[in-house]
Amino acid sequence: MNVRLTYVHHNSFVLECAGRALLFDLPSPEHLPAGARQVMERAISGRDLFVFASHGHADHFDPDTPNLVSSAASAAFIYADDIPDMYDEATPPGALVVEPDERYSFHGLDIRTFLSNDLGVAFFVALPTPEGLLRVWHGGDLACWDWPEAAPQERTFTREFFGASLDRLEQALDGQTLHVAFQDTDQRLPGLAGGPLFLQRLRPVLFAPMHSFGDMAFVRGLGAVLAEHHDPDQTRLFVYDTPGTEAVFQIAIQQPS
């Protein structure tokens, strides 16, 4: 089955599959480079769209998103529960407002949420397709924020929290394949915010690093940086170099035995 990924900016991507599209974490205008909004509009045009917002920070959420996705054939919204508190009247009617560590069925999607150690949630989504379930992870800002200058107790807690989150994701997969993973891989931290660890442990079919703040030189170099952390025959990397970079990947979906 073909899956198309389009990079918008920072943590924002569009995933297209089987006539539907998933849009994640569209930032507010002050965080979008020129042309990025048009990239998003083209990628969702004519699709049945699901809009995910992991939390309300401006580099992940635009309150005007419902008005920006008019090129889609239809739109359904999944917002973390901090967003209605931060942005009065920003949540459109019929939206699913999710709490951490819960499971939801919404317009045919199976959605599990994970508590973030920043704000809001991470999303684990099972998307029905004609060939079976496509399993997608978008980490939001759930990452290993192991800042060297932090207190030792805080650093220990952060590493343990992130490791426990990966344990829970493995349990949720229950031996099934994670097909697509969008995960923070932040150059500001020595451990890249846990991106390589996620790649090693979860072994997704397709891995898209994120939280680059638009530093394309860093992203271009990630292929070499991550090479020692994955088997290229098992995991392919989506390495992008500008808003609008897109790639089509063939993913085989195996039905549960």
C-alpha positions as CSV (number, residue, x, y, z in Angstrom):
1,M,0.0,0.0,0.0
2,N,1.2,3.5,-0.8
3,V,1.7,6.0,1.9
4,R,2.6,9.6,1.1
5,L,4.3,11.9,3.6
6,T,4.6,15.6,3.2
7,Y,6.7,17.8,5.5
8,V,5.0,21.1,6.4
9,H,7.2,22.5,9.2
10,H,8.7,21.6,12.6
11,N,6.3,18.8,13.9
12,S,3.7,19.3,11.2
13,F,3.3,16.6,8.5
14,V,0.5,15.3,6.3
15,L,0.1,11.6,5.9
16,E,-2.0,10.5,2.9
17,C,-3.3,6.9,2.5
18,A,-6.3,5.3,0.8
19,G,-7.9,8.7,0.0
20,R,-7.6,10.1,3.5
21,A,-5.2,12.4,5.1
22,L,-3.9,13.0,8.6
23,L,-2.6,16.5,9.4
24,F,-0.5,16.8,12.6
25,D,0.4,19.9,14.7
26,L,0.0,22.8,12.2
27,P,1.8,25.8,13.8
28,S,0.5,29.3,14.2
29,P,1.5,31.8,11.4
30,E,4.5,33.2,13.3
31,H,6.1,29.8,13.3
32,L,5.4,29.0,9.6
33,P,8.0,29.8,6.9
34,A,6.8,31.3,3.6
35,G,4.9,28.8,1.5
36,A,4.3,26.2,4.2
37,R,0.6,26.8,4.6
38,Q,0.2,26.4,0.8
39,V,2.1,23.1,1.1
40,M,-0.4,21.9,3.6
41,E,-3.4,23.0,1.6
42,R,-2.2,21.1,-1.5
43,A,-1.5,17.9,0.4
44,I,-5.0,17.8,2.0
45,S,-6.9,18.9,-1.1
46,G,-9.9,16.7,-1.9
47,R,-9.1,14.3,1.0
48,D,-11.2,13.2,3.9
49,L,-9.1,14.8,6.6
50,F,-8.3,14.2,10.2
51,V,-6.6,17.1,12.0
52,F,-4.6,16.2,15.1
53,A,-3.3,18.8,17.6
54,S,-1.1,17.3,20.3
55,H,-1.1,20.5,22.5
56,G,-1.7,24.2,22.4
57,H,1.9,25.6,22.1
58,A,2.0,28.0,19.2
59,D,4.7,26.0,17.4
60,H,2.2,23.1,17.3
61,F,-1.2,24.6,17.0
62,D,-3.0,27.3,15.1
63,P,-6.4,28.3,16.5
64,D,-7.6,29.2,13.0
65,T,-6.9,25.7,11.7
66,P,-10.6,24.9,10.9
67,N,-10.7,27.8,8.5
68,L,-7.4,26.8,6.9
69,V,-8.4,23.3,5.8
70,S,-11.2,24.2,3.4
71,S,-9.4,22.5,0.5
72,A,-10.2,19.1,2.2
73,A,-13.3,17.2,1.2
74,S,-14.2,16.8,4.9
75,A,-12.5,17.5,8.1
76,A,-12.6,15.9,11.6
77,F,-10.6,17.4,14.5
78,I,-8.8,15.7,17.4
79,Y,-7.5,18.1,20.0
80,A,-5.7,17.6,23.3
81,D,-7.7,18.8,26.2
82,D,-5.3,21.7,27.1
83,I,-6.3,23.5,23.9
84,P,-9.9,24.5,24.9
85,D,-8.4,25.9,28.1
86,M,-5.7,27.9,26.3
87,Y,-7.8,29.1,23.3
88,D,-11.4,30.0,24.0
89,E,-13.8,29.0,21.2
90,A,-10.9,27.5,19.1
91,T,-12.4,23.9,19.2
92,P,-14.9,23.4,16.3
93,P,-18.2,21.7,16.9
94,G,-18.0,17.9,16.7
95,A,-14.3,17.8,17.5
96,L,-13.0,15.0,19.7
97,V,-11.2,16.5,22.8
98,V,-8.9,13.9,24.2
99,E,-7.4,13.4,27.6
100,P,-4.0,11.6,28.3
101,D,-3.8,7.9,28.6
102,E,-7.2,7.1,27.1
103,R,-8.6,5.2,24.1
104,Y,-11.2,6.5,21.6
105,S,-13.1,5.4,18.6
106,F,-13.7,8.3,16.2
107,H,-14.9,8.2,12.6
108,G,-13.5,4.7,12.3
109,L,-10.1,5.5,13.8
110,D,-8.8,3.8,16.9
111,I,-6.9,6.5,18.8
112,R,-4.8,6.0,22.0
113,T,-3.3,8.9,23.8
114,F,-0.2,9.1,25.9
115,L,0.6,11.7,28.5
116,S,3.3,14.0,27.3
117,N,6.1,15.2,29.6
118,D,5.8,18.6,28.0
119,L,2.2,19.5,27.4
120,G,-0.8,17.6,26.0
121,V,-0.6,14.2,24.5
122,A,1.1,11.9,22.0
123,F,-1.1,10.0,19.5
124,F,-1.1,6.3,18.5
125,V,-3.6,5.9,15.7
126,A,-4.8,2.8,13.9
127,L,-6.2,3.8,10.5
128,P,-8.4,1.3,8.6
129,T,-7.3,0.7,5.0
130,P,-8.5,-1.9,2.4
131,E,-5.4,-3.9,3.3
132,G,-5.7,-3.7,7.1
133,L,-4.8,-1.3,9.9
134,L,-2.1,1.3,9.3
135,R,-0.5,2.0,12.7
136,V,0.8,5.6,13.1
137,W,2.6,7.3,16.0
138,H,2.9,11.1,16.4
139,G,4.8,11.9,19.6
140,G,3.8,15.6,19.9
141,D,6.3,16.8,22.5
142,L,6.6,13.5,24.4
143,A,10.4,13.0,24.3
144,C,13.4,12.5,26.4
145,W,14.0,16.1,27.5
146,D,17.3,15.1,29.3
147,W,18.8,18.6,29.5
148,P,22.5,18.4,30.8
149,E,22.0,21.5,33.0
150,A,19.0,20.0,34.8
151,A,19.2,18.5,38.3
152,P,20.2,14.8,38.5
153,Q,16.9,13.8,39.9
154,E,15.0,15.6,37.1
155,R,17.2,14.0,34.5
156,T,16.6,10.5,36.0
157,F,12.9,11.1,36.1
158,T,12.8,12.3,32.5
159,R,14.7,9.2,31.2
160,E,12.5,6.9,33.2
161,F,9.3,8.6,32.1
162,F,10.3,8.3,28.4
163,G,11.4,4.7,28.8
164,A,8.1,3.9,30.5
165,S,6.2,5.6,27.6
166,L,8.1,3.4,25.1
167,D,7.2,0.3,27.2
168,R,3.5,1.3,27.0
169,L,3.6,1.8,23.3
170,E,5.2,-1.6,22.9
171,Q,2.4,-3.1,25.0
172,A,-0.2,-1.2,22.9
173,L,1.3,-2.7,19.7
174,D,1.0,-6.2,21.2
175,G,3.5,-7.6,18.8
176,Q,2.1,-5.9,15.7
177,T,4.2,-3.6,13.5
178,L,4.4,0.1,13.9
179,H,4.2,1.4,10.4
180,V,4.9,5.1,10.6
181,A,6.5,7.1,13.5
182,F,6.9,10.8,13.8
183,Q,9.2,11.4,16.8
184,D,11.1,14.3,18.2
185,T,14.8,14.1,17.3
186,D,16.1,17.4,18.7
187,Q,19.7,18.5,18.1
188,R,19.7,20.6,21.3
189,L,20.1,17.5,23.5
190,P,23.0,15.1,23.4
191,G,20.6,12.2,23.1
192,L,18.6,13.9,20.4
193,A,15.6,13.9,22.8
194,G,15.3,10.2,22.6
195,G,14.8,9.9,18.8
196,P,17.5,7.3,18.3
197,L,16.3,5.3,21.3
198,F,12.8,5.3,19.9
199,L,14.1,4.1,16.6
200,Q,16.1,1.2,18.2
201,R,13.3,0.0,20.4
202,L,10.2,0.4,18.3
203,R,11.7,-0.4,14.9
204,P,9.0,1.3,12.8
205,V,8.7,0.6,9.1
206,L,9.0,4.4,8.4
207,F,10.6,7.0,10.8
208,A,10.2,10.7,10.4
209,P,12.4,12.8,12.8
210,M,10.8,16.1,13.9
211,H,11.1,19.1,16.2
212,S,13.9,20.7,14.0
213,F,12.5,24.3,14.2
214,G,13.1,24.4,10.4
215,D,16.9,23.7,10.6
216,M,17.1,21.8,7.3
217,A,20.9,21.4,7.4
218,F,20.5,19.4,10.6
219,V,17.7,17.2,9.1
220,R,19.7,16.5,6.0
221,G,22.5,15.2,8.2
222,L,20.2,12.9,10.2
223,G,20.5,10.1,7.8
224,A,24.1,9.6,8.7
225,V,23.6,10.3,12.4
226,L,20.8,7.7,12.7
227,A,22.5,5.1,10.5
228,E,23.9,3.3,13.5
229,H,20.6,3.1,15.3
230,H,18.5,1.3,12.7
231,D,18.5,-1.5,10.1
232,P,17.9,0.2,6.7
233,D,16.3,-3.1,5.5
234,Q,13.7,-2.8,8.3
235,T,13.2,1.0,8.8
236,R,13.2,3.7,6.2
237,L,13.9,7.3,7.1
238,F,11.9,10.3,5.8
239,V,14.6,12.9,5.5
240,Y,13.3,16.2,4.2
241,D,15.0,19.4,3.1
242,T,12.3,22.0,2.7
243,P,8.6,22.5,3.4
244,G,6.8,20.6,0.7
245,T,9.3,17.7,0.6
246,E,7.2,14.6,0.0
247,A,7.8,11.0,-0.6
248,V,5.7,7.9,-1.4
249,F,6.6,4.7,0.5
250,Q,5.3,1.2,-0.2
251,I,4.2,-0.4,3.1
252,A,3.1,-4.0,3.4
253,I,0.4,-4.4,6.0
254,Q,0.1,-7.9,7.5
255,Q,-3.3,-9.0,8.8
256,P,-3.2,-10.2,12.4
257,S,-2.7,-14.0,12.6
